[in-house]
């Protein structure tokens, strides 16, 4: 009981220190709801903390034993009994804090709840349960987190909004075949192990900005397998990459949403005859960004529906189309350089 009282006292001290710097802390609460975030609660005791089940002693913490240990308890993916240094995450935590934490999800947790490690102010190495089926919204987002066993997640089906955003240790060229649902920004701003993107073989939902980087990154290639079950590439679904290779859309992709390849370039692009609808700005690259796509070739004899600003009209890129459809494509792509395929180098 004495140990619990010591930890409670230390927690109150942390709370007061954070509130002096403008933060807000809820002791014994859960992760912040959207309404709480709106109200300015940027610091909170996460994971449904129950002070009666604290497992780390002050001496453990003083020795640097700040990882969540095996005696921490989980209830439907929510942690309790966590080590002292995991009590609080916030936007005003001292920048000098340099602890590094290791954490292994236990076998019983296969659905990681939303916001589990959102914005934690620690360097963390995380091993997910290899049987993990889903990772919740923002669960591993906005921190210095390395996923240590990403390629072992052979049963992962759903990555919810921003679930892995900003994580290290993720391999965008080695998604598990089981992964079917890519929600918005789920793999945004990833430091990938390999500089290639190969979409999951059987993905059936891919939302806006699913694979996006804010600063353009040099990557080798993009592969969309013909086995994917999506027929539309959503807005900015693959955004911010400079691929050093050619790219051909697979025949099962019928529609490119607005800005589908925003701020993304390839060496050369081929658009098959199966594509029927291309929204505005599909290959648009904004000011100050690199655009180096040399050619875009259409194979359909009848032009698909093509929105405005297909790519920035001041960029240099030749468009090649079937010889017998030259006039129709020139009408559909007014203002762009359109040539017959027979003249393609």
Secondary structure, DSSP 8 states (H G I E B T S, - for coil): -HHHHHHHHHHHHHHHHHHHTT----TT--S--HHHHHTT---EE-S---GGG----HHHHHTT--S--TT-EEETTEEES--GGGSEE-SSS-TT---EEEEE--TT--EE-TTTTTT-SSEEEEE--TT--EE-TTTT-SSEEEETTGGG-TT--EE-TTTTTT-BS--TT---TT--EE-TTTTTT-B-SSSEEE--TT--EE-TTSEEEEEEEEESEEE--TT---SEE-TTSEEEEEESS-EE--TT--EE-TTTTTT-B-SEEEE-TT--EE-TTTT---TTS-----EEEE--SS--EE-S-SS-TTS--EEEE-GGGHHHHHHHTTTS-EEEGGG--
